[in-house]
Amino acid sequence: MASDQATGGLQIHPMDQFIVKPLFGGDAIHWYTPTNVTLWMALAVVCVVLLLVIGTRGRALVPSRVQSIAELAYGFVYKMVEDVSGKDGVKYFPYIMTLFIFIVFANFLGLIPMAFTTTSHIAVTATMALAVFFFVTILGVVKNGIGFLSLFWISAAPLVLRPILAIIEIISYFVRPVSHSIRLAGNMMAGHAVIKVFAGFAGVLGVGAVFPLAAITAVYALEVLVSFIQAYVFAILTCVYLRDALHPNH
Amino acid sequence: MEGDIVQMGAYIGAGLACTGMGGAAVGVGHVVGNYISGALRNPSAAASQTATMFIGIAFAEALGIFSFLVALLLMFAV
């Protein structure tokens, strides 16, 4: 970093915003230490409760603004589960709703300046993705027994191709939690790092800082969109995996 | 000296791995472009296929994310 100082102080540390710090001083992080990650996760949960529990408390026939947002979110996810997983997937709607709402709020809270994006950490998203993976696998085995393996044996393909396809299908099945978690974490991390890099340019350009500031505005708008779409993609892929578990023989 | 060469190789490899994101960009653009051209031909069927489009985007994007993962591994794990 010494060379940075020699060339006029252009110091950009785009990854510093993702450092996990204990809230109350000290450096040691144990599993029970309250950190900025746990703080922002808790805030996400508080927001979910405010929207879905407190916001719909009135149960008004003509919904208030908060209640209609909650109803829209509910209807949106419900329709998604019904369309993608089928009628018998609706039983698992609460799980997908939980994932979706939590990720949406974690992403949106992370967009507040100086906030911490919990979903930018692979540890957080991998926990959710592995939970989905084990849930779906166990559900598939319980529901279909040995017939779950027909997910890998594609009966629509010619017989000679089936063993090769089976290998590919098995690999792609076990890569699912990897891509599922890194998609969300990578998108969040990359977006926030880009904003930080432009902010570093703005810091050294003086009057010319309007250009990186305009770029930050544009990237920020894109990030708002990406935050929602990634939560949607996470939820819809969970629905797809659920459909595979419920109906393995395509 | 030897460590420097290893680190240089890791950094060059990380940079090269990022070219894989271009492939993901082509894939995502192809999916969405075809969705739009199909949707303009038959707008009434478009709404029912939006979810399929997003699944397609997610699968195309996953491969770009693997290149990103390789870059991250080279930067921090090797």
HADDOCK unambig.tbl for C-alpha pairs under 7 A between the chains (distance, minus, plus):
assign (segid A and resid 179 and name CA) (segid B and resid 62 and name CA) 5.68 0.50 0.50
assign (segid A and resid 182 and name CA) (segid B and resid 65 and name CA) 6.99 0.50 0.50
assign (segid A and resid 183 and name CA) (segid B and resid 62 and name CA) 6.50 0.50 0.50
assign (segid A and resid 183 and name CA) (segid B and resid 65 and name CA) 6.31 0.50 0.50
assign (segid A and resid 233 and name CA) (segid B and resid 54 and name CA) 6.68 0.50 0.50
assign (segid A and resid 233 and name CA) (segid B and resid 58 and name CA) 6.79 0.50 0.50
assign (segid A and resid 237 and name CA) (segid B and resid 55 and name CA) 6.87 0.50 0.50
